[in-house]
Amino acid sequence: MLIEDASKEVIDLDAELELLAQRYRKAGGMGIQVLNMIGGQADQLLNRLPDNIRNNLDGATETALGLAMKAAHRSRGVIGDQPGWLNTTVTTAMGAAGGFGGLPSAMAELPVTTTILLRSIQGVAAEQGFDPAAENVQFDCVRVFASAGPLDHDDGADLAFLTSRMALHGGSLQALIVKIAPRLANVLGQKLAAQAVPVLGAIAGAATNYAYTSYYQDMAHVHFRLRRLAIEADTAQDQLVEQLRQRVTPRVTKN
């Protein structure tokens, strides 16, 4: 799936990994700006949701993620990949519209936004030379969601989503969705709660969608660029991830 001649090029791994580390840190910092804008704390947002919605987030997220994956893949035959800035612009506008009507419209907007997020992740995979129709690439597109989200605290040390592997046999993609759904449900629940903030719902919706789209596109770039570097430089991906971890972790400060 990659251009064979690329493997003959001289790869400056130090420079490549430093760029990825910078991108990783930049992505993780967006949530702070979002929280400052909506005036809330990430770990308190979920308490704003009604009990029936909060209790059903895991199952709803699992279903939505499976449907979004299929919809995102089918859309590739109709609409070409869009640049990252356009994906961000579209989801930001949708978040504002969803937040304007409060929780009901935010819930209606959420599956569409999730589909666009998956589609943008597939676009990054294609940009790095991978075929989004391939099962293992679809598997990795879903795994990008295991990197939590910009409203979750992330000390930069958890890069397990880049290397975790599951056997690709019947049902494996669904098994991965089931595994990731609870973590993604927490993230998307925070987004819903932010959009339900009185008066500021439209602003919060636009801000969270902007952060989420930017974040997941950056995480996708880190993920698939590492995969391509492993092939081009003929280096084990685990080794590259460890080198990236060493660049990211020392610069993180905890409050």
Contacts in CASP RR format, 6 or more apart in sequence:
PFRMAT RR
TARGET T0000
AUTHOR 0000-0000-0000
METHOD contacts of the structure
MODEL  1
MLIEDASKEVIDLDAELELLAQRYRKAGGMGIQVLNMIGGQADQLLNRLP
DNIRNNLDGATETALGLAMKAAHRSRGVIGDQPGWLNTTVTTAMGAAGGF
GGLPSAMAELPVTTTILLRSIQGVAAEQGFDPAAENVQFDCVRVFASAGP
LDHDDGADLAFLTSRMALHGGSLQALIVKIAPRLANVLGQKLAAQAVPVL
GAIAGAATNYAYTSYYQDMAHVHFRLRRLAIEADTAQDQLVEQLRQRVTP
RVTKN
1 129 0 8 1.000
1 130 0 8 1.000
1 131 0 8 1.000
1 134 0 8 1.000
2 129 0 8 1.000
2 130 0 8 1.000
2 228 0 8 1.000
2 231 0 8 1.000
2 232 0 8 1.000
3 129 0 8 1.000
6 232 0 8 1.000
7 231 0 8 1.000
7 232 0 8 1.000
7 234 0 8 1.000
9 232 0 8 1.000
11 229 0 8 1.000
11 232 0 8 1.000
11 233 0 8 1.000
13 229 0 8 1.000
13 233 0 8 1.000
13 235 0 8 1.000
13 240 0 8 1.000
13 243 0 8 1.000
16 225 0 8 1.000
16 229 0 8 1.000
17 229 0 8 1.000
17 240 0 8 1.000
17 243 0 8 1.000
17 244 0 8 1.000
17 247 0 8 1.000
18 247 0 8 1.000
20 221 0 8 1.000
20 222 0 8 1.000
20 225 0 8 1.000
20 226 0 8 1.000
20 244 0 8 1.000
21 244 0 8 1.000
21 247 0 8 1.000
21 248 0 8 1.000
23 218 0 8 1.000
23 221 0 8 1.000
23 222 0 8 1.000
24 156 0 8 1.000
24 218 0 8 1.000
24 219 0 8 1.000
24 222 0 8 1.000
24 244 0 8 1.000
24 248 0 8 1.000
25 156 0 8 1.000
25 248 0 8 1.000
25 251 0 8 1.000
26 218 0 8 1.000
27 150 0 8 1.000
27 214 0 8 1.000
27 215 0 8 1.000
27 218 0 8 1.000
27 219 0 8 1.000
27 222 0 8 1.000
28 149 0 8 1.000
28 150 0 8 1.000
28 154 0 8 1.000
28 156 0 8 1.000
28 215 0 8 1.000
28 218 0 8 1.000
29 150 0 8 1.000
30 150 0 8 1.000
30 210 0 8 1.000
30 211 0 8 1.000
30 214 0 8 1.000
30 215 0 8 1.000
31 42 0 8 1.000
31 150 0 8 1.000
31 151 0 8 1.000
31 211 0 8 1.000
31 215 0 8 1.000
33 207 0 8 1.000
33 211 0 8 1.000
34 150 0 8 1.000
34 151 0 8 1.000
34 194 0 8 1.000
34 207 0 8 1.000
34 208 0 8 1.000
34 210 0 8 1.000
34 211 0 8 1.000
35 41 0 8 1.000
35 42 0 8 1.000
35 151 0 8 1.000
37 203 0 8 1.000
37 204 0 8 1.000
37 207 0 8 1.000
38 194 0 8 1.000
38 197 0 8 1.000
38 200 0 8 1.000
38 203 0 8 1.000
38 204 0 8 1.000
38 207 0 8 1.000
38 208 0 8 1.000
42 151 0 8 1.000
42 152 0 8 1.000
42 153 0 8 1.000
42 190 0 8 1.000
45 151 0 8 1.000
45 189 0 8 1.000
45 190 0 8 1.000
45 193 0 8 1.000
45 194 0 8 1.000
46 54 0 8 1.000
46 186 0 8 1.000
46 189 0 8 1.000
46 190 0 8 1.000
46 193 0 8 1.000
47 193 0 8 1.000
48 193 0 8 1.000
48 196 0 8 1.000
48 197 0 8 1.000
49 57 0 8 1.000
49 103 0 8 1.000
49 189 0 8 1.000
49 192 0 8 1.000
49 193 0 8 1.000
49 196 0 8 1.000
50 103 0 8 1.000
53 103 0 8 1.000
53 107 0 8 1.000
53 192 0 8 1.000
54 189 0 8 1.000
57 185 0 8 1.000
57 186 0 8 1.000
57 188 0 8 1.000
57 189 0 8 1.000
58 181 0 8 1.000
58 182 0 8 1.000
58 185 0 8 1.000
59 181 0 8 1.000
59 185 0 8 1.000
60 185 0 8 1.000
61 181 0 8 1.000
61 182 0 8 1.000
61 184 0 8 1.000
61 185 0 8 1.000
61 188 0 8 1.000
62 177 0 8 1.000
62 178 0 8 1.000
62 181 0 8 1.000
62 185 0 8 1.000
64 110 0 8 1.000
64 111 0 8 1.000
64 114 0 8 1.000
65 114 0 8 1.000
65 118 0 8 1.000
65 142 0 8 1.000
65 145 0 8 1.000
65 177 0 8 1.000
65 180 0 8 1.000
65 181 0 8 1.000
65 184 0 8 1.000
66 174 0 8 1.000
66 177 0 8 1.000
67 111 0 8 1.000
67 115 0 8 1.000
68 111 0 8 1.000
68 114 0 8 1.000
68 115 0 8 1.000
68 117 0 8 1.000
68 118 0 8 1.000
69 118 0 8 1.000
69 138 0 8 1.000
69 141 0 8 1.000
69 142 0 8 1.000
69 173 0 8 1.000
69 177 0 8 1.000
71 115 0 8 1.000
72 115 0 8 1.000
72 116 0 8 1.000
72 118 0 8 1.000
72 119 0 8 1.000
72 122 0 8 1.000
73 122 0 8 1.000
73 132 0 8 1.000
73 133 0 8 1.000
73 138 0 8 1.000
75 115 0 8 1.000
75 119 0 8 1.000
76 119 0 8 1.000
76 122 0 8 1.000
76 132 0 8 1.000
76 133 0 8 1.000
81 119 0 8 1.000
81 122 0 8 1.000
81 123 0 8 1.000
81 126 0 8 1.000
81 127 0 8 1.000
82 90 0 8 1.000
82 120 0 8 1.000
84 120 0 8 1.000
84 213 0 8 1.000
84 217 0 8 1.000
87 116 0 8 1.000
87 119 0 8 1.000
87 120 0 8 1.000
87 213 0 8 1.000
87 217 0 8 1.000
88 210 0 8 1.000
88 213 0 8 1.000
88 214 0 8 1.000
88 217 0 8 1.000
90 116 0 8 1.000
91 113 0 8 1.000
91 116 0 8 1.000
91 117 0 8 1.000
91 209 0 8 1.000
91 210 0 8 1.000
91 212 0 8 1.000
91 213 0 8 1.000
92 206 0 8 1.000
92 209 0 8 1.000
92 210 0 8 1.000
92 213 0 8 1.000
93 206 0 8 1.000
94 109 0 8 1.000
94 112 0 8 1.000
94 113 0 8 1.000
94 116 0 8 1.000
94 209 0 8 1.000
95 106 0 8 1.000
95 109 0 8 1.000
95 113 0 8 1.000
95 195 0 8 1.000
95 202 0 8 1.000
95 205 0 8 1.000
95 206 0 8 1.000
95 208 0 8 1.000
95 209 0 8 1.000
96 202 0 8 1.000
96 203 0 8 1.000
96 205 0 8 1.000
96 206 0 8 1.000
96 209 0 8 1.000
97 105 0 8 1.000
97 109 0 8 1.000
97 202 0 8 1.000
98 105 0 8 1.000
98 106 0 8 1.000
98 108 0 8 1.000
98 109 0 8 1.000
98 195 0 8 1.000
98 202 0 8 1.000
98 205 0 8 1.000
99 105 0 8 1.000
99 106 0 8 1.000
99 109 0 8 1.000
99 195 0 8 1.000
99 196 0 8 1.000
99 201 0 8 1.000
99 202 0 8 1.000
99 204 0 8 1.000
99 205 0 8 1.000
100 201 0 8 1.000
100 202 0 8 1.000
101 201 0 8 1.000
101 202 0 8 1.000
102 195 0 8 1.000
102 196 0 8 1.000
102 201 0 8 1.000
103 192 0 8 1.000
103 195 0 8 1.000
103 196 0 8 1.000
106 191 0 8 1.000
106 192 0 8 1.000
106 195 0 8 1.000
106 196 0 8 1.000
106 201 0 8 1.000
106 205 0 8 1.000
107 192 0 8 1.000
110 188 0 8 1.000
110 191 0 8 1.000
110 192 0 8 1.000
113 209 0 8 1.000
113 212 0 8 1.000
114 188 0 8 1.000
116 213 0 8 1.000
117 212 0 8 1.000
117 213 0 8 1.000
117 216 0 8 1.000
118 141 0 8 1.000
118 142 0 8 1.000
120 213 0 8 1.000
120 216 0 8 1.000
120 217 0 8 1.000
120 220 0 8 1.000
121 141 0 8 1.000
121 144 0 8 1.000
121 216 0 8 1.000
121 217 0 8 1.000
121 220 0 8 1.000
122 132 0 8 1.000
122 137 0 8 1.000
122 138 0 8 1.000
122 141 0 8 1.000
123 132 0 8 1.000
123 220 0 8 1.000
124 217 0 8 1.000
124 220 0 8 1.000
124 221 0 8 1.000
124 224 0 8 1.000
125 131 0 8 1.000
125 132 0 8 1.000
125 137 0 8 1.000
125 140 0 8 1.000
125 141 0 8 1.000
125 220 0 8 1.000
125 224 0 8 1.000
126 132 0 8 1.000
127 224 0 8 1.000
128 221 0 8 1.000
128 224 0 8 1.000
128 225 0 8 1.000
128 227 0 8 1.000
128 228 0 8 1.000
129 224 0 8 1.000
129 228 0 8 1.000
130 137 0 8 1.000
130 140 0 8 1.000
130 224 0 8 1.000
130 227 0 8 1.000
130 228 0 8 1.000
131 137 0 8 1.000
132 138 0 8 1.000
132 141 0 8 1.000
135 168 0 8 1.000
135 173 0 8 1.000
136 168 0 8 1.000
138 173 0 8 1.000
139 166 0 8 1.000
139 168 0 8 1.000
139 172 0 8 1.000
139 173 0 8 1.000
139 176 0 8 1.000
140 223 0 8 1.000
140 224 0 8 1.000
140 227 0 8 1.000
141 220 0 8 1.000
142 173 0 8 1.000
142 176 0 8 1.000
142 177 0 8 1.000
142 180 0 8 1.000
143 161 0 8 1.000
143 164 0 8 1.000
143 176 0 8 1.000
143 180 0 8 1.000
143 223 0 8 1.000
144 161 0 8 1.000
144 216 0 8 1.000
144 219 0 8 1.000
144 220 0 8 1.000
144 223 0 8 1.000
145 180 0 8 1.000
145 183 0 8 1.000
145 184 0 8 1.000
145 216 0 8 1.000
146 160 0 8 1.000
146 161 0 8 1.000
146 164 0 8 1.000
146 179 0 8 1.000
146 180 0 8 1.000
146 183 0 8 1.000
147 154 0 8 1.000
147 158 0 8 1.000
147 161 0 8 1.000
147 216 0 8 1.000
147 219 0 8 1.000
148 154 0 8 1.000
148 158 0 8 1.000
148 183 0 8 1.000
148 187 0 8 1.000
149 187 0 8 1.000
149 212 0 8 1.000
149 215 0 8 1.000
149 216 0 8 1.000
150 211 0 8 1.000
150 212 0 8 1.000
150 214 0 8 1.000
150 215 0 8 1.000
151 187 0 8 1.000
151 190 0 8 1.000
151 191 0 8 1.000
151 194 0 8 1.000
151 208 0 8 1.000
151 211 0 8 1.000
152 186 0 8 1.000
152 187 0 8 1.000
152 190 0 8 1.000
155 249 0 8 1.000
155 252 0 8 1.000
155 254 0 8 1.000
156 248 0 8 1.000
156 249 0 8 1.000
156 252 0 8 1.000
157 245 0 8 1.000
157 248 0 8 1.000
157 249 0 8 1.000
157 252 0 8 1.000
159 241 0 8 1.000
159 244 0 8 1.000
159 245 0 8 1.000
159 248 0 8 1.000
161 223 0 8 1.000
162 222 0 8 1.000
162 223 0 8 1.000
162 226 0 8 1.000
162 237 0 8 1.000
162 241 0 8 1.000
162 244 0 8 1.000
163 237 0 8 1.000
163 238 0 8 1.000
163 241 0 8 1.000
166 172 0 8 1.000
166 175 0 8 1.000
166 176 0 8 1.000
187 212 0 8 1.000
190 208 0 8 1.000
191 205 0 8 1.000
191 208 0 8 1.000
191 209 0 8 1.000
191 212 0 8 1.000
194 201 0 8 1.000
194 204 0 8 1.000
194 205 0 8 1.000
194 207 0 8 1.000
194 208 0 8 1.000
195 201 0 8 1.000
195 204 0 8 1.000
195 205 0 8 1.000
195 208 0 8 1.000
197 204 0 8 1.000
222 244 0 8 1.000
226 237 0 8 1.000
226 240 0 8 1.000
226 241 0 8 1.000
226 244 0 8 1.000
227 237 0 8 1.000
229 235 0 8 1.000
229 240 0 8 1.000
230 236 0 8 1.000
230 237 0 8 1.000
230 240 0 8 1.000
233 240 0 8 1.000
END
